[in-house]
Amino acid sequence: MTEKIPATMKAVVTRGHGGFEMLDYTDVPVPKPAAGEVLLRVLACGLNNTDVWNREARYGTDRDPEARTGVGRTEGRWPRIQGCDVVGRIAAVGAGVDASRVGERVLCNFVVYGDPNVNLGFAGSLGSGRDGGYAEYTTLPAENAYKVDDVPLSDAELATFPCAYITAQHMLDEAGVKAGEMVVVTGASGGAGSAVVQLAHARGAETIAVTSARWRDDVAKLGPKHIVLRDQGDLYEQATAALKGRAVDVAADVVGGPAFRDLLALLRPGGRYVTAGAIGGPVVPFDIRTLYLKKLTFYGVSIGYRKHFDALVGYIRAGKLKPLLAKTYPLAQFRTAQELFVSKDFFGNIVVIPGT
């Protein structure tokens, strides 16, 4: 039986490119599920970098890294309810969806897929191409809603996974990380970096985690073989001393910036470099001779495909991943939550809870 659905709901509406002043906590109509879709009552929604960079128009272009663009390097489509890391309960279903699904608690794959020959097969996503989870209700394709009633994690804990972990799984798959290999991981205290560390371990690889002195003890709990402190001396020298001649097979980088050159220097001949972010700076120092003299392979990754989310849910069900929940906020305090998120003065991820 369909639960009673209100006509309006509270949501955080992003009005356009700009600062925090573009965030509007307001009343909007509750969406209706189209054919093949479900309506979710949002239980929790994690924060992510994409929402911030999209609002701030920080994606650049192929020729101008300072150009003001949003996701996909195009003008953002506003107004938009952002938020892709959604955990919810199915409140209603659209035509063609089994009504017995009403009441399921679900973890959402936020990516909408399309023609694999167009835009790499990505047709859109919650919070970018369509309204997302910074609201009391949202809709998405039924096949993107994974039942997790039996998973012994809280709604907020589950909401720390989708965006960072599907991207991290894609990174490791693209670079072909195997059991026994050594992976150097930047940004290990952040959402994507900590996801790479955990998922690398889940497939039997070892990691050398790059973080700051402040987060060393927290990162150590994730079990890396070695830790390098980016704010405590030369990164390359610290890493080579810790490795004692051990080769680095893969550099999994979500930071970019000045450390890029050191990561390539650490890689063995024939090593692989994979990136999915540039929070430390998108323009990097690069000697192209390092690429060809060491016969390196570079991979670029953006979000992930269904197989990556399937694998992620499998790891969650098997208890192989630890949710790193830093703090929760009521949806009404979204701006405060995102201000903390932008400051990076936390370990793990931040989640907002609608209806509180």
TADA-V724849 format. One record per backbone hydrogen bond with DSSP energy under -1.0 kcal/mol. NH is the residue of the N-H (numbers start at 1). CO is the residue of the C=O. Records with the same first field share a line. If there is no record, write none. Layout:
NH->CO / CO
//
This chain:
3->91
9->28
11->26
12->134
13->24
14->80
15->22
18->55
22->19
23->20
24->13
26->11
28->9
30->7
36->95
37->34
38->140
39->92
40->138
41->89
42->136
43->87
44->87
45->352
46->85
47->350
53->49
54->50
55->51
56->52
58->53
59->69
60->67
61->64
67->64
70->74
73->70
80->14
86->84
87->44
88->106
89->41
90->104
91->39
92->39
94->37
97->94
101->98
102->99
103->90
104->101
106->88
107->146
108->86
109->144
112->124
114->121
118->115
121->118
122->119
123->112
124->112
126->110
127->130
128->125
129->125
130->125
132->81
133->83
134->82
135->133
136->10
138->40
140->38
142->36
144->141
145->142
146->107
148->105
151->148
153->151
158->154
159->155
160->157
161->158
165->161
166->162
167->163
168->164
169->165
170->166
171->167
172->168
173->169
174->170
175->171
176->173
177->172
180->204
181->178
183->206
184->250
185->208
186->252
188->210
190->187
194->190
195->191
196->192
197->193
198->194
199->195
200->196
201->197
202->198
204->201
205->200
206->181
208->183
209->226
210->185
211->228
216->213
219->215
220->216
222->219
223->220
225->207
226->207
228->209
230->211
232->229
238->234
239->235
240->236
241->237
242->238
243->239
244->240
246->243
249->182
250->182
251->272
252->184
253->274
257->281
260->257
263->259
264->260
265->261
266->262
267->263
268->248
270->294
271->268
272->249
273->297
274->251
275->299
276->253
279->254
280->255
281->278
290->287
292->288
293->289
294->290
296->291
297->271
299->273
301->275
309->305
310->306
311->307
312->308
313->309
314->310
315->311
316->312
317->313
318->314
319->316
320->315
326->349
327->349
329->351
331->353
333->330
334->331
337->333
338->334
339->335
340->336
341->337
342->338
343->339
348->189
349->324
351->327
352->45
353->329
//
